[in-house]
């Protein structure tokens, strides 16, 4: 690529001060640096080393936690609409740097530029949502059985919230948590994925400007960079009453055990093994478009990515044939994710490529027929070794490889005869994040949404399983974790509920009519 073109589309680190502040920790206004060793990832786009980032020491971790605790003492007493001022300013500043920030994300993790723009927009949307939420932290008035008594509930800030995020949405998932927590009166400590520290540092530099302009106390928002041991430290820290963790089921189990051991709270958003059911009553054109994006978006590296396609016998051959043609077309547009014409970028690293190959070999050994793709791409433009052709393979739902999530563009094809059989397959995995059915039959759609239908946290009709809006609570069931983030009333997880009763009479009647006179 010519140097001039590379300058135009690749991120300019200096726009976010990354070359000057490449690591350690930040307490919102101040940047703390350690003498710890620096770590540099390779970009999956071209295999070139990224800026080195310092991992923090235990002593710096202590400074950050203590700063967050101090900030909470004043932040919790700040009126919620006043707290939202920093969020409003943050959203405005993000609108101005959206293209540059998207380039940082795209180059660091390999997400296409269009999807990276969408991720930054998601943070902006969360800012808008948070500002509105600041005036809607409602409690309830409850009828008391006792005369001259008023009973109600109110919500108070919880404390310092720990946030652990994964690489595939390096800024959006943090925003789901941090913006809501800040509006609720909590302070936050964020550990981004060790695979995506630069995106975190970049967006935090934008947030820092808003913090200073809104005169927000130092320590309300905190960023710490480190590996998995730092996440374990957070999970076991009793000063963090809530840990919100996004990642693999294995990671989630470890976090949940550590948090539960100290009777803390956790919000877990873990693996998905999402399915789409395509009925003979479906609009097949609509289903084909949705399946394509759900399976190929972010190169299959979304927790809501489509993993299992459940097709009715009567349309199986036709739909599969059409899907193979679409995959062939899409595979002509695999490449540099910063270029406008690219549809599929690389996987995050070579380890992810290896896991994909192992999963495909296991599926083939079990009897699966590879219908398309799966190979690792090489040659000009693919030097990083992280580019793959998306795969379509026939499978059976009970196979171990189908029962677990492989974070790669592998689509397993399954067949069904009755809707009950399809839903049983849909539900017949340990995960329970997102699900979809394509049908124009009202009875099928309603049954899918009934208590006997999908057992996932997200259930869609005539749209794919990925691409959730921030207005709804996001999360899943079973091994996906059971937590909820972002919209609806997910804010309640970041607060403590208090039931209040006021006696404004002169008598002291007891509940349940109990008599106790001395």
Residue pairs with C-beta under 8 A, 6 or more apart in sequence:
1 336
9 103
9 113
9 338
9 339
10 103
10 107
10 338
11 100
11 103
11 104
11 106
11 107
11 108
11 202
12 100
12 103
13 19
13 51
13 104
13 198
14 20
15 97
15 100
16 97
16 100
16 101
16 104
16 201
16 202
16 205
16 206
17 205
18 51
18 104
18 198
18 201
18 202
18 205
19 51
21 31
21 201
21 205
22 38
22 51
22 52
22 53
22 54
22 201
23 33
23 34
23 38
23 52
23 53
23 54
23 55
23 56
23 197
23 201
23 225
24 31
24 32
24 33
24 34
24 36
24 54
24 56
24 60
24 225
25 31
25 32
25 34
25 56
25 60
25 61
25 63
25 64
25 222
25 223
25 224
25 225
26 32
26 204
26 208
26 222
26 223
27 63
27 64
27 67
27 68
27 218
27 219
27 222
28 71
28 207
28 208
28 211
28 216
28 217
28 218
28 219
28 220
28 221
28 222
29 208
29 211
29 212
29 218
30 218
32 56
32 60
32 63
32 64
33 54
34 54
34 55
34 56
34 57
34 59
34 60
35 57
36 54
36 55
36 56
36 57
37 54
37 55
38 52
38 53
38 54
38 55
39 52
39 53
39 54
39 55
39 194
40 49
40 50
40 51
40 52
40 53
41 49
41 50
41 108
41 194
41 195
41 197
41 349
42 48
42 49
42 50
42 349
42 384
43 49
43 50
43 107
43 108
43 110
43 384
44 109
44 110
44 345
44 346
44 347
44 348
44 349
44 384
44 386
45 106
45 107
45 110
45 336
45 337
45 338
45 345
45 346
45 384
46 336
46 383
46 384
47 383
47 384
47 385
47 386
50 107
50 108
50 198
51 198
53 197
53 198
53 201
53 225
54 225
55 194
55 225
55 226
55 227
55 230
56 64
56 224
56 225
56 226
56 230
58 233
60 224
61 224
61 226
61 230
61 233
64 189
64 219
64 222
64 224
65 160
65 189
65 237
65 239
65 240
67 218
67 219
67 222
68 160
68 187
68 188
68 189
68 219
68 220
68 222
69 159
69 160
69 187
69 219
69 239
70 219
71 187
71 217
71 218
71 219
71 220
72 157
72 159
72 160
72 185
72 186
72 187
72 219
74 217
75 83
75 157
75 182
75 185
75 186
75 187
75 217
75 220
76 156
76 157
76 185
76 186
78 185
80 134
80 135
80 137
80 183
80 184
80 185
81 134
81 135
83 134
83 182
83 183
83 185
84 130
84 131
84 133
84 134
84 183
85 214
86 182
86 210
86 211
86 214
86 216
86 220
87 127
87 130
87 131
87 134
87 179
87 182
87 183
87 210
88 127
88 131
89 209
89 210
89 213
89 214
90 127
90 206
90 207
90 210
91 123
91 124
91 127
91 128
91 131
93 206
93 209
93 210
94 101
94 120
94 123
94 124
94 127
94 203
94 206
95 124
97 206
98 117
98 120
98 121
98 124
99 117
101 116
101 120
101 171
101 199
101 202
101 203
101 206
102 113
102 116
102 117
102 119
102 120
103 113
103 116
103 338
104 198
104 199
104 202
105 111
105 116
105 119
105 120
105 170
105 171
105 196
105 199
106 112
106 113
106 115
106 116
106 337
106 338
106 345
107 337
107 338
108 170
108 196
108 198
108 199
109 167
109 168
109 170
109 195
109 196
109 199
109 348
110 299
110 337
110 345
110 346
110 347
110 348
110 386
111 119
111 168
111 298
111 301
111 337
111 345
112 298
112 337
112 342
112 343
112 344
112 345
113 337
113 338
113 339
113 340
113 342
114 340
115 297
115 298
116 337
119 169
119 170
119 171
119 172
120 171
122 172
122 175
122 470
123 171
123 172
123 175
123 179
123 203
125 470
126 172
126 175
126 176
126 179
126 180
126 470
126 486
127 175
127 179
129 179
129 470
129 471
129 486
129 487
130 179
130 180
130 182
130 183
131 183
133 180
133 183
133 491
134 183
137 155
137 183
137 184
137 491
137 495
139 152
139 153
139 154
139 155
140 152
140 153
141 150
141 151
141 152
142 151
142 152
142 153
142 499
143 151
144 150
144 151
144 501
145 511
146 503
146 509
146 510
146 511
147 505
147 507
147 509
148 503
148 504
148 505
148 506
148 507
149 501
149 502
149 503
149 504
149 505
149 509
150 501
150 502
150 504
151 499
151 500
151 501
151 502
152 499
152 500
153 497
153 498
153 499
153 500
154 497
154 498
154 500
155 184
155 492
155 495
155 496
155 497
155 498
156 185
156 495
156 496
156 498
157 184
157 185
157 186
157 494
157 495
157 496
158 184
158 186
158 241
158 242
158 265
158 494
158 495
158 496
159 186
159 187
159 239
159 240
159 241
159 242
160 186
160 187
160 188
160 189
160 239
160 240
160 241
161 177
161 178
161 181
161 186
161 187
161 188
161 189
161 240
161 241
161 242
161 243
161 244
161 494
162 188
162 189
162 191
162 234
162 235
162 237
162 240
162 242
162 243
162 244
163 174
163 177
163 178
163 181
163 188
163 189
163 190
163 191
163 243
163 244
163 245
164 190
164 191
164 231
164 234
164 243
164 244
164 245
164 246
164 247
164 255
165 173
165 174
165 190
165 191
165 192
165 193
165 200
165 246
165 247
166 173
166 193
166 246
166 247
166 248
167 193
167 195
167 196
167 348
168 298
168 301
168 302
168 303
168 348
168 407
169 246
169 302
170 192
170 193
170 196
170 199
170 200
171 199
171 200
171 203
173 246
173 269
173 485
174 190
174 192
174 200
174 203
176 470
176 474
176 485
176 486
177 188
177 244
177 267
177 485
177 494
178 188
178 190
178 221
180 485
180 486
180 490
180 491
180 494
181 187
181 188
181 494
182 188
182 220
182 221
183 491
184 491
184 494
184 495
185 495
186 242
186 494
186 495
187 219
187 220
187 221
187 222
188 220
188 221
188 222
189 222
189 223
189 224
189 234
189 240
190 200
190 221
190 222
190 223
190 224
191 224
191 225
191 226
191 230
191 231
191 234
192 199
192 200
192 223
192 225
193 247
194 225
194 226
194 227
194 228
195 348
195 349
197 225
200 223
200 225
201 223
201 225
204 221
204 223
207 221
210 216
211 218
211 220
211 221
224 230
228 251
231 245
231 251
231 255
232 254
232 255
232 258
234 240
234 243
235 243
235 245
235 254
235 255
235 258
235 259
236 258
236 259
236 261
236 262
238 262
238 264
240 264
241 264
241 265
242 264
242 265
242 266
242 267
242 493
242 494
243 255
243 259
243 264
243 265
243 266
243 267
244 266
244 267
244 268
244 269
244 483
244 485
245 251
245 252
245 255
245 266
245 267
245 268
245 269
246 268
246 269
246 270
246 303
247 270
248 270
248 271
249 270
249 271
249 405
249 430
249 431
249 479
249 480
251 270
252 268
252 270
252 271
252 479
252 481
255 266
255 268
256 266
256 268
256 481
259 265
259 266
260 266
265 493
266 483
267 475
267 481
267 483
267 484
267 485
267 493
268 480
268 481
268 482
268 483
269 303
269 474
269 475
269 476
269 480
269 481
269 483
269 485
270 303
270 431
270 476
270 479
270 480
270 481
271 303
271 404
271 405
271 431
271 433
271 479
271 480
272 302
272 303
272 304
272 305
272 307
272 405
272 431
272 433
272 434
272 465
272 476
272 480
273 307
273 308
273 402
273 403
273 404
273 405
273 429
273 430
273 431
273 433
274 294
274 304
274 305
274 306
274 307
274 308
274 431
274 433
274 434
274 435
274 436
274 456
274 465
274 466
275 306
275 307
275 308
275 309
275 310
275 414
275 425
275 426
275 429
275 435
275 436
275 465
276 287
276 290
276 291
276 294
276 306
276 308
276 309
276 310
276 435
276 436
276 437
276 438
276 464
276 465
277 310
277 416
277 419
277 422
277 423
277 426
277 435
277 436
277 437
277 438
277 439
277 448
278 284
278 287
278 291
278 309
278 310
278 311
278 312
278 315
278 319
278 437
278 438
279 312
279 419
279 422
279 437
279 438
279 439
279 441
279 444
280 312
280 314
280 315
281 439
281 440
281 441
281 444
282 315
282 438
282 439
282 440
282 462
283 438
283 440
283 462
284 315
284 318
284 319
284 322
286 438
286 462
287 319
287 438
287 462
288 319
288 322
288 323
288 326
290 436
290 438
290 462
290 463
290 464
291 306
291 309
291 323
291 464
292 323
292 326
292 327
292 330
293 464
293 466
293 467
294 304
294 305
294 306
294 436
294 464
294 465
294 466
294 467
295 305
295 306
295 309
295 390
295 409
295 411
296 327
296 330
296 343
296 344
296 390
296 409
297 305
297 466
297 467
298 305
299 344
299 345
299 346
299 347
299 388
299 390
299 408
299 409
300 390
300 407
300 408
300 409
300 410
301 347
301 348
301 352
301 407
301 408
302 466
303 433
303 480
304 433
304 434
304 458
304 465
304 466
304 467
304 468
305 409
305 465
305 466
306 411
306 464
306 465
306 466
307 402
307 405
307 406
307 410
307 411
307 412
308 395
308 397
308 402
308 411
308 412
308 414
308 425
308 426
308 429
309 323
309 411
309 412
309 413
309 414
310 414
310 415
310 416
310 422
310 425
310 426
311 319
311 320
311 413
311 414
311 415
311 416
312 415
312 416
312 417
312 422
313 415
313 416
313 417
316 413
316 415
320 371
320 392
320 413
323 392
324 371
324 372
324 392
327 372
327 373
327 390
327 392
328 372
330 343
330 344
330 390
331 344
331 373
331 389
331 390
333 341
333 342
333 343
333 344
334 342
334 343
334 344
334 345
334 377
334 387
334 389
335 341
335 342
335 344
335 345
335 381
335 382
335 387
336 342
336 345
336 381
337 345
337 346
344 390
344 409
345 387
346 384
346 386
346 387
346 388
347 353
347 356
347 386
347 387
347 388
347 408
348 386
349 386
350 384
350 385
350 386
352 386
352 407
352 408
353 376
353 385
353 386
353 388
353 408
355 406
355 407
355 408
356 374
356 388
356 391
356 406
356 408
356 409
356 410
357 374
357 376
359 401
359 406
359 408
359 410
360 370
360 374
360 391
360 393
360 410
362 400
362 401
363 370
363 393
363 395
363 399
363 401
363 402
363 410
363 412
364 370
364 393
366 395
366 396
366 399
366 401
367 396
368 393
368 394
368 395
368 399
368 412
369 393
369 394
370 391
370 392
370 393
371 392
371 393
371 394
371 413
372 389
372 390
372 391
372 392
373 388
373 389
373 390
373 391
373 392
373 409
374 388
374 389
374 390
374 391
374 393
374 410
375 388
375 389
376 385
376 387
376 388
377 387
377 388
377 389
378 385
381 387
388 408
388 409
390 409
390 410
390 411
391 409
391 410
391 411
392 411
392 413
393 410
393 411
393 412
393 413
394 412
394 413
395 401
395 402
395 412
395 413
395 414
396 402
396 414
397 403
397 414
397 425
397 428
397 429
398 428
402 412
402 429
403 429
403 430
404 430
405 431
414 425
416 422
416 425
419 444
419 447
419 448
423 447
423 448
423 452
423 453
423 454
426 435
426 454
426 456
427 454
427 455
427 456
430 478
430 479
431 476
431 478
431 479
431 480
432 455
432 456
432 457
432 476
432 477
432 478
432 479
432 480
433 456
433 457
433 458
433 465
433 475
433 476
433 477
433 480
434 456
434 457
434 458
434 459
434 460
434 465
434 466
434 468
434 476
435 454
435 456
435 458
435 459
435 460
435 465
436 459
436 460
436 461
436 462
436 463
436 464
436 465
437 444
437 445
437 448
437 454
437 460
437 461
437 462
438 461
438 462
439 445
439 448
439 461
439 462
440 462
445 461
445 462
447 453
448 454
448 459
448 461
449 459
449 461
453 459
455 477
455 478
456 476
456 477
456 480
457 474
457 475
457 476
457 477
457 480
457 482
457 484
458 465
458 468
458 472
458 474
458 476
468 474
468 486
469 487
470 486
470 487
471 486
471 487
471 488
472 486
472 487
472 488
473 484
473 485
473 486
473 487
473 488
473 489
473 490
474 484
474 485
474 486
474 487
474 490
475 481
475 482
475 483
475 484
475 485
475 490
476 482
483 493
484 490
484 493
510 516
